[in-house]
């Protein structure tokens, strides 16, 4: 397996990185430099990459379980859709991060908190959500005021 970039600090992100980190993250990277130079306080952070997400899905056979569940799914059966969706979400929650991804996320978090613990926003940023022909409104999650690495 080739070395993958799993985590990227906002300061290194630009709009050209949308394919790797999504629109929200790329936009934050674009804003960080210019706004900070104007004296505005822009919260720092980091993004996990699409490669990291694919690595997570491959870990412990998660992608195969998801594919198998979707393969025979009757998309016209609303009850089956809800049940399968709930099962897949639970698999995702229950699957730990691969050790290398865990280490990269923890290192980035520790760098951010080296001068003191803060409050964090954990947000999704799909790589296709900001394309002109795509809409993901309301399909992503945000978690605000998160304190501590384990959270």
MDAnalysis code that builds the backbone (N, CA, C; Angstrom):
import MDAnalysis as mda
import numpy as np

u = mda.Universe.empty(453, n_residues=151, atom_resindex=np.repeat(np.arange(151), 3), trajectory=True)
u.add_TopologyAttr("name", ["N", "CA", "C"] * 151)
u.add_TopologyAttr("resid", np.arange(1, 152))
u.add_TopologyAttr("resname", ["UNK", "UNK", "UNK", "UNK", "UNK", "UNK", "UNK", "UNK", "UNK", "UNK", "UNK", "UNK", "UNK", "UNK", "UNK", "UNK", "UNK", "UNK", "UNK", "UNK", "UNK", "UNK", "UNK", "UNK", "UNK", "UNK", "UNK", "UNK", "UNK", "UNK", "UNK", "UNK", "UNK", "UNK", "UNK", "UNK", "UNK", "UNK", "UNK", "UNK", "UNK", "UNK", "UNK", "UNK", "UNK", "UNK", "UNK", "UNK", "UNK", "UNK", "UNK", "UNK", "UNK", "UNK", "UNK", "UNK", "UNK", "UNK", "UNK", "UNK", "UNK", "UNK", "UNK", "UNK", "UNK", "UNK", "UNK", "UNK", "UNK", "UNK", "UNK", "UNK", "UNK", "UNK", "UNK", "UNK", "UNK", "UNK", "UNK", "UNK", "UNK", "UNK", "UNK", "UNK", "UNK", "UNK", "UNK", "UNK", "UNK", "UNK", "UNK", "UNK", "UNK", "UNK", "UNK", "UNK", "UNK", "UNK", "UNK", "UNK", "UNK", "UNK", "UNK", "UNK", "UNK", "UNK", "UNK", "UNK", "UNK", "UNK", "UNK", "UNK", "UNK", "UNK", "UNK", "UNK", "UNK", "UNK", "UNK", "UNK", "UNK", "UNK", "UNK", "UNK", "UNK", "UNK", "UNK", "UNK", "UNK", "UNK", "UNK", "UNK", "UNK", "UNK", "UNK", "UNK", "UNK", "UNK", "UNK", "UNK", "UNK", "UNK", "UNK", "UNK", "UNK", "UNK", "UNK", "UNK", "UNK", "UNK", "UNK"])
u.atoms.positions = np.array([
    [0.853, -1.190, 0.000],
    [0.000, 0.000, 0.000],
    [0.893, 1.247, 0.000],
    [0.585, 2.180, -0.848],
    [1.362, 3.420, -0.906],
    [1.088, 4.258, 0.335],
    [2.059, 5.134, 0.657],
    [1.838, 6.044, 1.774],
    [0.703, 6.985, 1.421],
    [-0.232, 7.118, 2.331],
    [-1.378, 7.969, 2.093],
    [-1.311, 9.192, 2.983],
    [-1.772, 10.307, 2.449],
    [-1.942, 11.493, 3.270],
    [-3.320, 11.348, 3.891],
    [-3.343, 11.269, 5.205],
    [-4.595, 11.029, 5.917],
    [-5.151, 12.300, 6.551],
    [-4.253, 13.179, 6.979],
    [-4.632, 14.374, 7.725],
    [-3.845, 15.559, 7.164],
    [-4.551, 16.679, 6.919],
    [-3.902, 17.874, 6.392],
    [-4.326, 19.081, 7.225],
    [-3.350, 19.851, 7.746],
    [-3.702, 21.073, 8.484],
    [-4.394, 22.076, 7.558],
    [-5.341, 22.835, 8.099],
    [-6.059, 23.826, 7.295],
    [-5.099, 24.754, 6.566],
    [-4.020, 25.151, 7.224],
    [-3.097, 26.123, 6.642],
    [-2.517, 25.654, 5.312],
    [-2.503, 24.358, 5.060],
    [-1.960, 23.818, 3.809],
    [-3.034, 23.590, 2.751],
    [-4.293, 23.857, 3.077],
    [-5.383, 23.571, 2.140],
    [-5.736, 24.775, 1.290],
    [-6.116, 24.478, 0.050],
    [-6.595, 25.484, -0.891],
    [-7.784, 24.898, -1.646],
    [-8.456, 25.713, -2.424],
    [-9.622, 25.236, -3.179],
    [-9.255, 24.120, -4.159],
    [-8.017, 24.044, -4.540],
    [-7.575, 22.956, -5.426],
    [-7.589, 21.597, -4.715],
    [-7.824, 21.597, -3.402],
    [-7.852, 20.358, -2.630],
    [-9.263, 19.814, -2.402],
    [-10.277, 20.392, -3.022],
    [-11.663, 19.966, -2.814],
    [-11.819, 18.461, -3.033],
    [-11.194, 17.931, -4.057],
    [-11.329, 16.506, -4.373],
    [-10.800, 15.620, -3.240],
    [-9.844, 16.111, -2.486],
    [-9.236, 15.332, -1.413],
    [-9.881, 15.552, -0.048],
    [-10.353, 16.793, 0.216],
    [-10.839, 17.110, 1.571],
    [-12.229, 17.720, 1.615],
    [-12.853, 17.940, 0.463],
    [-14.194, 18.513, 0.437],
    [-14.179, 20.033, 0.455],
    [-15.326, 20.593, 0.130],
    [-15.448, 22.036, -0.029],
    [-15.296, 22.839, 1.246],
    [-15.916, 22.389, 2.344],
    [-15.811, 23.143, 3.599],
    [-14.362, 23.243, 4.045],
    [-13.659, 22.128, 4.034],
    [-12.268, 22.118, 4.477],
    [-11.385, 22.962, 3.569],
    [-11.541, 22.825, 2.262],
    [-10.737, 23.607, 1.331],
    [-10.998, 25.100, 1.516],
    [-12.252, 25.461, 1.734],
    [-12.597, 26.872, 1.956],
    [-11.969, 27.399, 3.240],
    [-11.976, 26.599, 4.291],
    [-11.334, 27.023, 5.534],
    [-9.844, 27.265, 5.322],
    [-9.214, 26.410, 4.561],
    [-7.800, 26.602, 4.257],
    [-7.562, 27.880, 3.482],
    [-8.409, 28.159, 2.514],
    [-8.294, 29.395, 1.728],
    [-8.440, 30.627, 2.619],
    [-9.359, 30.560, 3.570],
    [-9.626, 31.714, 4.431],
    [-8.558, 31.934, 5.485],
    [-7.943, 30.868, 5.945],
    [-7.028, 30.953, 7.071],
    [-5.909, 31.970, 6.838],
    [-5.219, 31.865, 5.723],
    [-4.098, 32.768, 5.459],
    [-4.497, 34.222, 5.319],
    [-5.356, 34.561, 4.372],
    [-5.705, 35.966, 4.150],
    [-6.382, 36.633, 5.349],
    [-7.288, 35.948, 6.008],
    [-7.988, 36.570, 7.132],
    [-7.080, 36.742, 8.339],
    [-6.218, 35.770, 8.583],
    [-5.271, 35.895, 9.682],
    [-4.315, 37.060, 9.416],
    [-3.921, 37.236, 8.147],
    [-3.029, 38.340, 7.786],
    [-3.694, 39.697, 8.024],
    [-5.018, 39.738, 7.992],
    [-5.758, 40.977, 8.253],
    [-6.002, 41.197, 9.743],
    [-5.517, 40.271, 10.556],
    [-5.686, 40.404, 11.991],
    [-6.940, 39.751, 12.538],
    [-7.681, 39.042, 11.691],
    [-8.879, 38.347, 12.146],
    [-8.498, 36.995, 12.737],
    [-9.131, 36.640, 13.818],
    [-8.857, 35.364, 14.465],
    [-9.625, 34.257, 13.754],
    [-8.898, 33.431, 13.041],
    [-9.502, 32.316, 12.314],
    [-9.113, 31.028, 13.022],
    [-10.083, 30.267, 13.518],
    [-9.741, 29.024, 14.224],
    [-8.999, 28.055, 13.298],
    [-7.976, 27.453, 13.851],
    [-7.188, 26.482, 13.100],
    [-7.840, 25.109, 13.208],
    [-7.370, 24.186, 12.421],
    [-7.898, 22.836, 12.459],
    [-7.192, 21.959, 11.448],
    [-7.794, 20.822, 11.162],
    [-7.239, 19.907, 10.180],
    [-8.371, 19.131, 9.529],
    [-8.064, 18.589, 8.377],
    [-9.025, 17.785, 7.626],
    [-8.492, 16.371, 7.502],
    [-9.398, 15.414, 7.562],
    [-9.030, 14.053, 7.162],
    [-9.374, 13.947, 5.679],
    [-8.605, 13.180, 4.962],
    [-8.731, 13.127, 3.512],
    [-9.659, 12.011, 3.028],
    [-10.012, 12.097, 1.765],
    [-10.798, 11.033, 1.140],
    [-10.015, 9.719, 1.165],
    [-8.688, 9.782, 1.031],
    [-7.863, 8.574, 1.146],
    [-8.019, 7.948, 2.528],
    [-8.061, 8.789, 3.571],
    [-8.236, 8.283, 4.936],
    [-9.597, 7.592, 5.072],
    [-10.615, 8.183, 4.462],
    [-11.954, 7.589, 4.502],
    [-11.961, 6.230, 3.804],
    [-11.322, 6.154, 2.633],
    [-11.257, 4.868, 1.918],
    [-10.467, 3.833, 2.724],
    [-9.411, 4.270, 3.397],
    [-8.636, 3.365, 4.246],
    [-9.511, 2.838, 5.391],
    [-10.305, 3.734, 5.985],
    [-11.221, 3.331, 7.051],
    [-12.235, 2.314, 6.534],
    [-12.811, 2.567, 5.358],
    [-13.795, 1.636, 4.809],
    [-13.198, 0.258, 4.513],
    [-11.932, 0.233, 4.137],
    [-11.278, -1.041, 3.832],
    [-10.917, -1.807, 5.102],
    [-10.796, -1.093, 6.208],
    [-10.353, -1.698, 7.468],
    [-11.418, -2.659, 8.001],
    [-10.989, -3.808, 8.407],
    [-11.845, -4.851, 8.989],
    [-13.030, -5.231, 8.094],
    [-12.868, -5.079, 6.783],
    [-13.889, -5.521, 5.839],
    [-15.160, -4.697, 5.815],
    [-15.100, -3.461, 6.314],
    [-16.308, -2.631, 6.381],
    [-16.919, -2.397, 4.998],
    [-16.112, -2.054, 4.017],
    [-16.636, -1.791, 2.672],
    [-17.338, -3.016, 2.097],
    [-16.776, -4.196, 2.337],
    [-17.381, -5.423, 1.819],
    [-18.732, -5.691, 2.483],
    [-18.803, -5.454, 3.806],
    [-20.081, -5.655, 4.502],
    [-21.137, -4.692, 3.967],
    [-20.733, -3.450, 3.736],
    [-21.680, -2.457, 3.214],
    [-22.140, -2.860, 1.818],
    [-21.196, -3.214, 0.968],
    [-21.553, -3.631, -0.400],
    [-22.486, -4.830, -0.396],
    [-22.205, -5.779, 0.457],
    [-23.040, -6.967, 0.549],
    [-24.460, -6.613, 0.994],
    [-24.570, -5.717, 1.961],
    [-25.891, -5.306, 2.448],
    [-26.671, -4.567, 1.370],
    [-25.980, -3.803, 0.551],
    [-26.660, -3.008, -0.480],
    [-26.969, -3.816, -1.731],
    [-26.203, -4.864, -1.949],
    [-26.344, -5.684, -3.153],
    [-27.755, -6.248, -3.331],
    [-28.313, -6.736, -2.270],
    [-29.627, -7.374, -2.373],
    [-30.765, -6.482, -1.863],
    [-30.470, -5.232, -1.602],
    [-31.461, -4.322, -1.035],
    [-32.518, -3.938, -2.069],
    [-33.767, -4.057, -1.694],
    [-34.882, -3.598, -2.522],
    [-35.111, -2.124, -2.182],
    [-34.672, -1.243, -3.066],
    [-34.732, 0.197, -2.778],
    [-36.163, 0.733, -2.752],
    [-37.118, -0.063, -3.179],
    [-38.525, 0.351, -3.100],
    [-39.163, -0.042, -1.768],
    [-38.443, -0.794, -0.958],
    [-38.931, -1.231, 0.349],
    [-38.401, -0.269, 1.411],
    [-39.232, 0.678, 1.815],
    [-38.817, 1.732, 2.738],
    [-38.370, 1.158, 4.085],
    [-39.043, 0.133, 4.552],
    [-38.666, -0.483, 5.827],
    [-37.284, -1.121, 5.710],
    [-37.038, -1.820, 4.623],
    [-35.726, -2.440, 4.402],
    [-34.644, -1.370, 4.256],
    [-34.967, -0.281, 3.584],
    [-34.006, 0.825, 3.452],
    [-33.626, 1.379, 4.819],
    [-34.613, 1.631, 5.651],
    [-34.356, 2.174, 6.986],
    [-33.541, 1.194, 7.826],
    [-33.902, -0.073, 7.783],
    [-33.209, -1.095, 8.567],
    [-31.751, -1.232, 8.102],
    [-31.555, -1.289, 6.791],
    [-30.200, -1.439, 6.253],
    [-29.370, -0.189, 6.523],
    [-29.976, 0.962, 6.366],
    [-29.269, 2.210, 6.669],
    [-28.833, 2.270, 8.120],
    [-29.710, 1.882, 9.026],
    [-29.376, 1.865, 10.453],
    [-28.242, 0.872, 10.726],
    [-28.292, -0.291, 10.087],
    [-27.242, -1.293, 10.275],
    [-25.896, -0.773, 9.783],
    [-25.878, -0.161, 8.613],
    [-24.627, 0.365, 8.058],
    [-24.076, 1.475, 8.952],
    [-24.940, 2.368, 9.411],
    [-24.487, 3.430, 10.318],
    [-23.868, 2.825, 11.581],
    [-24.481, 1.779, 12.117],
    [-23.944, 1.149, 13.326],
    [-22.596, 0.492, 13.060],
    [-22.450, -0.152, 11.903],
    [-21.147, -0.723, 11.552],
    [-20.071, 0.353, 11.521],
    [-20.416, 1.503, 10.951],
    [-19.455, 2.606, 10.863],
    [-19.075, 3.087, 12.263],
    [-20.059, 3.256, 13.125],
    [-19.795, 3.701, 14.495],
    [-18.948, 2.669, 15.244],
    [-19.211, 1.402, 15.044],
    [-18.531, 0.335, 15.785],
    [-17.135, 0.005, 15.268],
    [-16.823, 0.396, 14.049],
    [-15.519, 0.063, 13.470],
    [-14.473, 1.066, 13.952],
    [-13.395, 0.584, 14.575],
    [-12.346, 1.509, 15.014],
    [-11.566, 2.040, 13.810],
    [-10.885, 3.145, 14.023],
    [-10.006, 3.663, 12.970],
    [-8.812, 2.724, 12.811],
    [-8.302, 2.575, 11.605],
    [-7.047, 1.847, 11.440],
    [-5.968, 2.531, 12.291],
    [-5.035, 1.774, 12.852],
    [-4.046, 2.366, 13.754],
    [-3.286, 3.567, 13.175],
    [-2.885, 3.509, 11.913],
    [-2.136, 4.633, 11.328],
    [-3.008, 5.884, 11.239],
    [-4.269, 5.726, 10.893],
    [-5.185, 6.865, 10.827],
    [-5.408, 7.436, 12.223],
    [-5.621, 6.566, 13.194],
    [-5.788, 7.004, 14.583],
    [-4.581, 7.821, 15.033],
    [-3.386, 7.335, 14.727],
    [-2.157, 8.027, 15.128],
    [-2.045, 9.393, 14.460],
    [-2.390, 9.472, 13.176],
    [-2.309, 10.749, 12.458],
    [-3.316, 11.762, 13.008],
    [-4.533, 11.313, 13.290],
    [-5.554, 12.214, 13.845],
    [-5.134, 12.684, 15.235],
    [-4.641, 11.775, 16.038],
    [-4.234, 12.139, 17.401],
    [-3.070, 13.129, 17.370],
    [-2.104, 12.918, 16.491],
    [-0.969, 13.839, 16.375],
    [-1.432, 15.229, 15.955],
    [-2.353, 15.309, 15.013],
    [-2.867, 16.609, 14.568],
    [-3.641, 17.291, 15.691],
    [-4.429, 16.521, 16.423],
    [-5.187, 17.062, 17.548],
    [-4.240, 17.582, 18.629],
    [-3.219, 16.794, 18.963],
    [-2.273, 17.200, 20.000],
    [-1.499, 18.455, 19.599],
    [-1.207, 18.599, 18.319],
    [-0.539, 19.816, 17.844],
    [-1.444, 21.023, 18.072],
    [-2.729, 20.875, 17.777],
    [-3.675, 21.985, 17.964],
    [-3.863, 22.342, 19.431],
    [-3.769, 21.366, 20.304],
    [-4.047, 21.604, 21.723],
    [-2.776, 21.753, 22.559],
    [-1.627, 21.874, 21.914],
    [-0.356, 21.964, 22.640],
    [-0.326, 23.145, 23.611],
    [-1.013, 24.211, 23.277],
    [-1.019, 25.396, 24.140],
    [-2.286, 25.499, 24.969],
    [-3.087, 24.470, 24.995],
    [-4.302, 24.463, 25.797],
    [-5.459, 23.839, 25.048],
    [-6.303, 23.164, 25.798],
    [-7.487, 22.499, 25.224],
    [-8.466, 23.543, 24.717],
    [-9.126, 23.229, 23.657],
    [-10.122, 24.128, 23.106],
    [-11.439, 23.424, 22.873],
    [-12.332, 24.147, 22.271],
    [-13.622, 23.615, 21.872],
    [-13.575, 23.426, 20.363],
    [-14.079, 22.287, 19.890],
    [-13.951, 21.962, 18.473],
    [-15.297, 21.751, 17.808],
    [-15.312, 21.980, 16.500],
    [-16.435, 21.601, 15.652],
    [-15.941, 20.445, 14.793],
    [-16.710, 19.384, 14.746],
    [-16.380, 18.236, 13.900],
    [-17.446, 18.203, 12.825],
    [-17.015, 18.400, 11.574],
    [-17.977, 18.551, 10.491],
    [-17.619, 17.664, 9.319],
    [-18.627, 17.251, 8.610],
    [-18.403, 16.502, 7.379],
    [-18.094, 17.488, 6.266],
    [-17.436, 16.997, 5.239],
    [-17.160, 17.816, 4.069],
    [-16.996, 16.874, 2.887],
    [-18.101, 16.514, 2.281],
    [-18.065, 15.576, 1.159],
    [-17.328, 16.188, -0.022],
    [-16.606, 15.359, -0.741],
    [-15.785, 15.867, -1.842],
    [-16.606, 16.321, -3.037],
    [-17.875, 15.963, -3.114],
    [-18.704, 16.347, -4.257],
    [-19.819, 17.317, -3.876],
    [-19.915, 17.700, -2.608],
    [-21.074, 18.468, -2.162],
    [-21.146, 19.882, -2.731],
    [-20.032, 20.418, -3.178],
    [-20.042, 21.786, -3.684],
    [-19.995, 21.858, -5.202],
    [-20.188, 20.738, -5.846],
    [-20.211, 20.746, -7.306],
    [-21.539, 21.307, -7.792],
    [-21.549, 21.955, -8.953],
    [-22.785, 22.580, -9.451],
    [-23.940, 21.615, -9.664],
    [-23.645, 20.341, -9.948],
    [-24.709, 19.383, -10.237],
    [-24.960, 18.413, -9.083],
    [-24.537, 18.773, -7.873],
    [-24.729, 17.891, -6.724],
    [-25.362, 18.660, -5.571],
    [-26.207, 17.990, -4.821],
    [-26.812, 18.601, -3.646],
    [-26.822, 17.598, -2.506],
    [-26.230, 17.999, -1.381],
    [-26.175, 17.137, -0.201],
    [-26.818, 17.838, 0.992],
    [-27.652, 18.811, 0.731],
    [-28.234, 19.610, 1.808],
    [-28.891, 18.721, 2.862],
    [-28.472, 18.922, 4.114],
    [-29.075, 18.200, 5.225],
    [-28.631, 16.763, 5.384],
    [-27.718, 16.294, 4.545],
    [-27.306, 14.889, 4.617],
    [-26.021, 14.688, 5.403],
    [-25.389, 15.760, 5.820],
    [-24.123, 15.658, 6.533],
    [-24.338, 16.015, 7.999],
    [-23.364, 15.721, 8.822],
    [-23.489, 15.955, 10.263],
    [-22.475, 16.990, 10.727],
    [-22.826, 17.712, 11.766],
    [-21.920, 18.621, 12.454],
    [-22.071, 18.390, 13.943],
    [-20.944, 18.396, 14.628],
    [-20.932, 18.258, 16.087],
    [-20.165, 19.454, 16.623],
    [-20.813, 20.265, 17.457],
    [-20.221, 21.503, 17.939],
    [-19.851, 21.397, 19.413],
    [-18.925, 22.260, 19.820],
    [-18.483, 22.350, 21.216],
    [-17.954, 21.022, 21.748],
    [-17.130, 20.371, 20.955],
    [-16.532, 19.103, 21.344],
    [-15.270, 19.385, 22.160],
    [-15.153, 18.741, 23.301],
    [-13.997, 18.911, 24.178],
    [-13.338, 17.558, 24.403],
    [-12.024, 17.506, 24.272],
    [-11.275, 16.289, 24.556],
    [-11.156, 15.365, 23.364],
    [-10.011, 14.752, 23.246],
    [-9.712, 13.887, 22.096],
    [-10.701, 12.728, 21.969],
    [-11.033, 12.080, 23.052],
    [-11.909, 10.906, 22.973],
    [-13.299, 11.259, 22.446],
    [-13.715, 12.469, 22.629],
    [-15.019, 12.891, 22.105],
    [-14.943, 13.205, 20.623],
])
